[in-house]
Amino acid sequence: MSSHATTPGTSPGTSPATSPDASPTTSPARRQDRAQLGVAALLAAIGAYTLYDATTLTVGFADPVGPKMFLYVIGSVMLVLAALLVLATLRGDTPQAEAGEDVDLTVPADWVTVAKLVAVLLITVATVNWLGWAIVGAFLFAGAAWSLGSRTLIRDVIVGAVMSVGSWYGFYVGLGIPLTPGILDGIL
């Protein structure tokens, strides 16, 4: 019997470290993606404001859970995720693209689409108190779909109207939070 034992997949006389199938033992130096720290800071700021806003919300004593509970949970989860993102960033972890992701990073950003989405959001914020959530929510959905390339305007408006009216009643009946009815006050 030979004194030189071989491992499966290697030829005699070669060691596993020098065989072509062996993986490299050293990994390249990890670099920190400092932009993730900015995302973590933004996430922490929004989570802290959400917790602060929950303390200022006045609700009745009859509902032990109420809408405050959701704000406390959401704000706390955002703070925990921000802390985890900071730890991951300091360890050098960087996000990996999914295998099915079809993003070409060499193509510049589509600023026209971004401008359209910003305009839709600004119009939504400016008119939600006057027109009400049911109308503005439908506009928000249809406008966002149009900005992203949809050309079925009537279908987008119908889907947006169903979603906004459904969410209006969901908040009003399910959570006891009245969203602004706007010009549909008395109809909804």
C-alpha positions as CSV (number, residue, x, y, z in Angstrom):
1,M,0.0,0.0,0.0
2,S,1.3,3.5,-0.9
3,S,2.1,5.9,1.8
4,H,0.8,8.9,-0.3
5,A,-2.9,9.0,0.1
6,T,-4.8,11.0,-2.4
7,T,-8.0,12.8,-2.0
8,P,-10.9,12.3,-4.4
9,G,-10.7,14.7,-7.4
10,T,-6.9,15.1,-7.2
11,S,-4.3,13.4,-9.2
12,P,-1.4,11.7,-7.5
13,G,1.5,14.0,-6.7
14,T,-0.7,17.1,-6.3
15,S,-1.9,18.6,-3.1
16,P,-5.5,19.8,-2.7
17,A,-4.2,23.4,-2.4
18,T,-2.5,23.3,-5.8
19,S,-5.2,21.4,-7.7
20,P,-7.2,23.4,-10.2
21,D,-10.4,22.6,-8.4
22,A,-9.3,24.0,-5.1
23,S,-10.8,27.3,-4.0
24,P,-8.5,30.1,-3.1
25,T,-7.8,30.3,0.6
26,T,-7.5,34.0,0.8
27,S,-10.4,36.4,0.1
28,P,-10.0,39.9,-1.3
29,A,-10.0,42.6,1.3
30,R,-13.4,43.8,2.2
31,R,-14.3,47.4,1.4
32,Q,-16.8,49.3,3.3
33,D,-19.8,50.8,1.4
34,R,-20.1,54.0,3.4
35,A,-23.3,55.0,1.6
36,Q,-25.0,52.3,3.7
37,L,-24.2,54.4,6.8
38,G,-26.2,57.2,5.2
39,V,-29.1,54.8,4.6
40,A,-28.8,53.6,8.2
41,A,-28.8,57.2,9.5
42,L,-31.9,58.0,7.5
43,L,-33.6,54.9,8.7
44,A,-32.8,55.7,12.3
45,A,-34.1,59.3,12.0
46,I,-37.4,58.1,10.5
47,G,-37.7,55.4,13.2
48,A,-37.0,57.9,16.0
49,Y,-39.5,60.4,14.5
50,T,-42.1,57.6,14.2
51,L,-41.6,56.8,17.9
52,Y,-41.9,60.5,18.9
53,D,-45.0,60.9,16.7
54,A,-46.6,57.9,18.5
55,T,-46.2,59.7,21.8
56,T,-48.1,62.7,20.6
57,L,-51.1,60.7,19.2
58,T,-54.2,60.9,21.2
59,V,-56.5,57.9,21.2
60,G,-59.4,56.9,23.4
61,F,-59.1,54.6,26.4
62,A,-61.6,52.1,24.9
63,D,-59.1,50.6,22.5
64,P,-56.2,48.9,24.3
65,V,-54.2,48.3,21.1
66,G,-55.1,51.2,18.9
67,P,-53.1,52.9,16.2
68,K,-50.2,53.8,18.6
69,M,-49.2,50.2,18.8
70,F,-48.4,50.1,15.1
71,L,-46.3,53.2,15.3
72,Y,-44.3,51.9,18.2
73,V,-43.7,48.6,16.4
74,I,-42.7,50.2,13.1
75,G,-40.4,52.8,14.8
76,S,-38.7,50.2,16.9
77,V,-38.2,47.8,14.0
78,M,-36.7,50.7,12.0
79,L,-34.2,51.5,14.8
80,V,-33.2,47.9,15.1
81,L,-32.7,47.5,11.3
82,A,-30.6,50.7,11.3
83,A,-28.4,49.3,14.0
84,L,-28.0,46.0,12.2
85,L,-27.2,47.9,9.0
86,V,-24.4,49.9,10.8
87,L,-22.9,46.7,12.1
88,A,-23.0,45.0,8.7
89,T,-21.4,48.0,7.1
90,L,-18.7,48.2,9.7
91,R,-18.0,44.5,9.2
92,G,-17.6,45.1,5.5
93,D,-20.7,43.4,4.3
94,T,-22.0,44.6,1.0
95,P,-25.3,43.7,-0.7
96,Q,-25.0,41.2,-3.5
97,A,-27.1,41.4,-6.6
98,E,-29.6,38.6,-7.0
99,A,-29.0,36.2,-9.9
100,G,-32.2,37.1,-11.7
101,E,-31.6,40.8,-11.2
102,D,-31.5,42.5,-14.6
103,V,-29.9,45.9,-13.7
104,D,-27.1,47.4,-15.9
105,L,-25.1,49.6,-13.6
106,T,-23.4,51.2,-16.5
107,V,-26.6,52.9,-17.7
108,P,-27.2,56.3,-16.2
109,A,-30.2,57.1,-14.1
110,D,-33.5,57.9,-15.8
111,W,-34.0,61.4,-14.4
112,V,-37.1,62.0,-16.4
113,T,-38.9,59.2,-14.6
114,V,-37.6,60.4,-11.3
115,A,-38.8,63.9,-12.0
116,K,-42.3,62.5,-12.9
117,L,-42.5,60.5,-9.7
118,V,-41.4,63.5,-7.6
119,A,-44.0,65.7,-9.4
120,V,-46.8,63.1,-8.7
121,L,-45.7,63.0,-5.0
122,L,-45.7,66.8,-4.6
123,I,-49.1,67.1,-6.2
124,T,-50.4,64.4,-3.9
125,V,-49.1,66.1,-0.8
126,A,-50.3,69.5,-1.9
127,T,-53.9,68.4,-2.7
128,V,-54.7,65.6,-0.2
129,N,-56.4,67.8,2.3
130,W,-58.5,69.6,-0.3
131,L,-59.4,66.6,-2.6
132,G,-59.3,63.9,0.0
133,W,-57.5,60.6,0.1
134,A,-59.9,58.7,-2.1
135,I,-59.3,61.0,-5.1
136,V,-55.6,61.7,-4.5
137,G,-54.8,58.1,-3.8
138,A,-56.2,57.1,-7.2
139,F,-54.2,59.9,-8.8
140,L,-51.1,58.8,-6.9
141,F,-51.4,55.2,-8.2
142,A,-52.3,56.2,-11.7
143,G,-49.6,58.8,-11.8
144,A,-46.9,56.5,-10.5
145,A,-47.9,53.8,-13.0
146,W,-47.8,56.3,-15.8
147,S,-44.4,57.6,-14.7
148,L,-43.0,54.1,-14.7
149,G,-44.2,53.4,-18.2
150,S,-47.8,52.2,-18.0
151,R,-50.0,53.2,-20.9
152,T,-53.3,51.9,-19.7
153,L,-54.5,55.1,-18.0
154,I,-58.2,54.1,-17.5
155,R,-57.3,50.7,-15.9
156,D,-54.7,52.4,-13.7
157,V,-57.2,55.0,-12.5
158,I,-59.8,52.3,-11.8
159,V,-57.3,50.2,-9.8
160,G,-56.1,53.3,-8.0
161,A,-59.7,54.3,-7.1
162,V,-60.5,50.9,-5.8
163,M,-57.3,50.8,-3.7
164,S,-57.7,54.3,-2.3
165,V,-61.4,53.9,-1.4
166,G,-60.6,50.5,0.1
167,S,-57.7,51.8,2.1
168,W,-59.9,54.8,3.2
169,Y,-62.5,52.5,4.6
170,G,-59.8,50.1,6.0
171,F,-58.3,52.9,8.1
172,Y,-61.7,54.4,9.1
173,V,-63.5,51.1,10.0
174,G,-60.6,48.8,10.9
175,L,-58.3,51.2,12.8
176,G,-60.6,54.1,13.7
177,I,-58.3,56.5,11.9
178,P,-60.3,58.9,9.6
179,L,-58.3,59.8,6.6
180,T,-59.3,63.1,5.1
181,P,-62.4,62.8,2.9
182,G,-61.8,66.1,1.2
183,I,-64.5,67.1,-1.3
184,L,-66.2,63.7,-0.8
185,D,-67.1,64.5,2.8
186,G,-70.6,63.2,3.4
187,I,-70.3,60.8,0.5
188,L,-67.8,58.3,1.9
